[in-house]
Amino acid sequence: MPSEKDAARTVCFFAAASFPTVICPDFGSLCREIGAGAGAALVTAEVLAKDVAGALLQTLQNEPPWSSFPLIVLTREGQDRQRLLSLPHLNATLVERPVRVATLRSVVEAALRHRRQQYQNRDMLINLAQQAEELRQAKAELEHANEDLDRRVRERTVKLRETITELEAFSYSISHDLRAPLRAMQGYSEALLSEKADHLDAEGKHYLERIHRAAGRLDLLIQDVLAYSRLSQGDVQLTRIPLEMFFKELLYGYPEVTEKLKIDLHSPMPSVIGHEAYLSQCVSNLLQNAAKFSRAGVPPKVLIRTEQAGGWVRIWFEDNGIGIAPEHHTQIFQIFGRVYGDKQFEGTGIGLAIVRKAAERMGGKVGVLSELGKGSRFWLSLKKADE
Ligand code: ADP
């Protein structure tokens, strides 16, 4: 805002220096130019001292935060420079008159560079804001997708549980109903063998014996399936079980196994959190296996000992039997996961599946360490109880 002659001279000078220049005869037009994207303004200190300068300050105050409009103020010796510099929202460079052309040119160039930098910063800010918005949207979409996934998983889990419960009830009732005709087969074949043996030749007796044995095997199988499906029913009440007393009582009333198997119990033993019936079933199945899968000519024996770590008690059952090749270690805990045929070792293939399920129902785990021919070390982990 130099005016008149000075203004015309200034415009000529800037045109020669290739700076497009506009003369603003009043503050209103200067403010409009600033709004339209002017790079810098050149004003005299006298003009700024007038009351109307308030309009300019108001305009600059309303600029967005990234903006600090460069003002080049031409002063004269003796003017109050300090007052000009302390005006709020003023990014002013003071140049004292008379001004040398080269000085003015470099001051204007610096102001324009500064203004260009501000625009670049603004673009960067807009870019960052856009990226932040995109991120926010992506996050919202992800959260929505997660909620949707959670809901679908919950629905499927409920359905799956219903199906499992139905299946278990079905297998339980089927197994239960199967036992009645089976008992009839066993009973009548027994009666025929004992009461009508005179009417049968050797081949007839042999066939009848096979029917009787097969019915017995099927009955065992059904009993195991029943035991397995019974494990899934209802809630389990877990209690504190002092292991040493538990083992002593169990083995005392269990001659079927203790007569065939030498059992070495390592005391003292801690107490665990479990379910007595489930734990008895686990131990009985593991001991029966230790007795059954023995090496020819080697009297079977098992060592029962405990180990404690991090609030858990691991009960080990270490036998001197035939051992299990590592590739069978997972399969044997599945239902019907047998390694040998019925001719070599009788069984149903459900015993260890029962052990696994019972352990899980007690909040525990089972596993085995073994190599073929080197005995097996089965373990059962349960939460330790306070003594
Ligand atoms: P079953 O004893 O009726 O065959 P299990 O589920 O109890 O069924 O055992 C599955 C398989 O795991 C057995 O068939 C056997 O091959 C293997 N197994 C289990 N216990 C032992 C053991 N103590 N020593 C060697 N093999 C074993």
Residues whose N, C-alpha, C, O or C-beta is under 5 A from the ligand:
A	BS01	ADP	N289 A290 F293 G321 I322 G323 I324 I332 G337 R338 V339 Y340 E346 G347 T348 G349 I350 G351 L352 A353 S376
